Amino acid sequence: MVLLGLGSNLGDSALLLQAACARLAGFARGPVTVSSFYRTSPVDCPPDSAPFVNAAACFEPRHGLTPVTLLYRLKLLERQFGRIERIARHAPRELDIDLLLFDDLELVTDWLELPHPRAIQRRFVLAPAAEIVPTVCWPGTGRTIAELLSELESDEEVVRLAEVTR
């Protein structure tokens, strides 16, 4: 199972996430499950950054799709939705897609670390993920996503948005 975190805080963020989620089917063998959308406070972003809209998506990867190939294709998808590389880390962006989990694989390369190294410290990641895969065990922790969320101490604002047509 692949678990992705998606976010946007430039443009019509909900619309961008809807369109991006629809494109995920091209990577999946079977259905793509998408969480509700959440309005979240910016974390580790430049001052005066706008709130984000975040979501999570999960699916079974197409046969032969590797984590590195998937990450490369996700970065292409971000650029197709207008994301440009900015000098400031965590700068506002039209679309951000993070590869959080790829099965229970643990991997560290120059370009990719699995599971995502900061995901379990972020409510804006765990809340949407817990909605769709609460019982998945986070590799290396012995804890489920729901457990990690319930134990997280964070002052992040994470509010579920009204149902968005996906």
C-alpha positions as CSV (number, residue, x, y, z in Angstrom):
1,M,0.0,0.0,0.0
2,V,1.2,3.5,-0.9
3,L,0.3,6.4,1.4
4,L,0.6,10.0,0.2
5,G,0.2,13.3,1.9
6,L,-1.0,16.1,-0.3
7,G,-1.1,19.9,0.4
8,S,-1.6,23.3,-1.2
9,N,-1.6,26.9,0.0
10,L,-1.5,28.8,-3.3
11,G,-4.4,29.2,-5.7
12,D,-7.7,27.4,-5.3
13,S,-6.1,24.7,-3.0
14,A,-9.2,22.5,-2.8
15,L,-9.7,22.4,-6.5
16,L,-6.0,21.7,-7.1
17,L,-6.1,18.8,-4.6
18,Q,-9.2,17.4,-6.2
19,A,-7.6,17.4,-9.6
20,A,-4.3,16.0,-8.3
21,C,-6.2,13.2,-6.5
22,A,-8.0,12.3,-9.7
23,R,-4.6,11.9,-11.4
24,L,-3.4,9.4,-8.8
25,A,-5.4,6.6,-10.5
26,G,-2.6,6.4,-13.1
27,F,-0.3,5.0,-10.4
28,A,-2.8,2.7,-8.8
29,R,-3.8,-0.9,-9.2
30,G,-7.4,-0.5,-8.2
31,P,-9.2,2.3,-6.4
32,V,-7.6,5.3,-4.8
33,T,-9.0,6.2,-1.3
34,V,-8.8,9.9,-0.5
35,S,-9.4,11.5,2.9
36,S,-11.5,14.5,3.7
37,F,-9.7,17.8,3.0
38,Y,-8.4,19.7,6.1
39,R,-7.6,23.4,6.6
40,T,-4.3,23.4,8.5
41,S,-1.9,25.9,9.9
42,P,1.4,26.3,8.1
43,V,4.2,24.4,9.9
44,D,7.9,25.4,9.5
45,C,6.9,27.9,6.7
46,P,8.0,31.5,6.1
47,P,6.2,34.1,8.1
48,D,2.8,35.2,6.9
49,S,2.3,31.9,4.9
50,A,-1.3,31.1,4.2
51,P,-3.1,28.1,5.7
52,F,-2.9,24.9,3.8
53,V,-5.5,22.5,2.5
54,N,-4.2,18.9,3.2
55,A,-5.4,15.4,2.5
56,A,-4.1,11.9,2.4
57,A,-4.5,9.2,-0.3
58,C,-3.7,5.5,-0.4
59,F,-3.7,2.9,-3.1
60,E,-2.1,-0.3,-4.2
61,P,0.7,0.6,-6.6
62,R,0.7,-0.7,-10.2
63,H,2.8,-3.8,-10.7
64,G,6.4,-2.8,-11.3
65,L,6.1,0.7,-9.8
66,T,9.0,1.3,-7.5
67,P,9.2,4.0,-4.7
68,V,11.8,5.9,-6.7
69,T,9.8,5.8,-9.9
70,L,6.7,6.9,-8.1
71,L,8.4,9.8,-6.3
72,Y,9.8,11.0,-9.7
73,R,6.3,10.8,-11.2
74,L,4.8,12.6,-8.2
75,K,7.3,15.5,-8.6
76,L,6.4,15.7,-12.3
77,L,2.8,15.9,-11.3
78,E,3.5,18.8,-8.9
79,R,5.2,20.7,-11.7
80,Q,2.2,20.1,-14.0
81,F,0.1,21.7,-11.4
82,G,2.3,24.8,-11.3
83,R,4.8,24.1,-8.6
84,I,8.1,25.7,-9.1
85,E,11.2,25.2,-7.0
86,R,11.7,28.1,-4.6
87,I,14.8,29.1,-2.7
88,A,12.9,29.4,0.7
89,R,12.3,26.0,2.3
90,H,8.6,25.3,2.8
91,A,7.6,28.3,0.7
92,P,4.0,28.5,-0.4
93,R,3.1,26.1,-3.2
94,E,0.4,25.1,-5.5
95,L,0.8,21.4,-4.9
96,D,3.0,19.3,-2.6
97,I,2.8,15.5,-2.6
98,D,4.8,13.6,-0.1
99,L,5.4,9.8,-0.4
100,L,4.8,8.8,3.2
101,L,4.8,5.0,3.0
102,F,5.4,2.4,0.4
103,D,4.3,-0.9,1.9
104,D,6.4,-1.4,5.1
105,L,9.6,-0.5,3.3
106,E,12.3,1.4,5.2
107,L,14.7,3.1,2.8
108,V,17.2,5.9,2.9
109,T,18.8,7.4,-0.3
110,D,20.0,10.8,-1.3
111,W,16.6,11.5,-2.8
112,L,14.1,9.5,-0.8
113,E,13.5,8.4,2.8
114,L,10.8,5.9,3.7
115,P,8.9,6.1,5.8
116,H,8.7,9.9,5.5
117,P,11.0,11.1,8.3
118,R,8.9,13.9,9.7
119,A,5.3,12.7,9.0
120,I,4.6,11.3,12.4
121,Q,5.5,14.6,14.0
122,R,2.8,16.4,12.0
123,R,-0.9,16.5,12.8
124,F,-1.7,17.8,9.3
125,V,-0.3,14.5,8.0
126,L,-1.6,12.1,10.6
127,A,-5.2,13.4,10.9
128,P,-6.0,12.7,7.2
129,A,-4.1,9.5,7.2
130,A,-5.8,8.2,10.3
131,E,-9.2,8.9,8.6
132,I,-8.4,6.4,5.8
133,V,-5.9,3.9,7.2
134,P,-6.1,4.2,11.0
135,T,-4.9,0.6,11.7
136,V,-1.8,0.7,9.5
137,C,1.3,0.2,11.5
138,W,4.0,2.9,10.9
139,P,7.2,1.1,10.1
140,G,9.8,1.3,12.8
141,T,7.4,2.4,15.5
142,G,5.2,-0.5,16.4
143,R,2.3,2.0,16.5
144,T,-0.7,2.4,14.3
145,I,-1.4,5.7,12.6
146,A,-4.4,6.3,14.9
147,E,-2.2,5.6,18.0
148,L,0.5,8.0,16.7
149,L,-2.1,10.7,16.1
150,S,-3.7,10.3,19.6
151,E,-0.3,10.5,21.2
152,L,0.9,13.6,19.2
153,E,1.5,16.7,21.2
154,S,1.1,19.6,18.8
155,D,-0.5,23.0,18.6
156,E,-1.2,22.7,14.9
157,E,-4.7,23.8,13.8
158,V,-6.3,21.0,11.7
159,V,-9.9,21.4,10.8
160,R,-11.9,19.1,8.5
161,L,-13.5,21.1,5.7
162,A,-17.1,20.6,4.6
163,E,-17.4,17.7,2.2
164,V,-15.7,18.4,-1.1
165,T,-16.8,16.6,-4.2
166,R,-13.9,14.4,-5.3
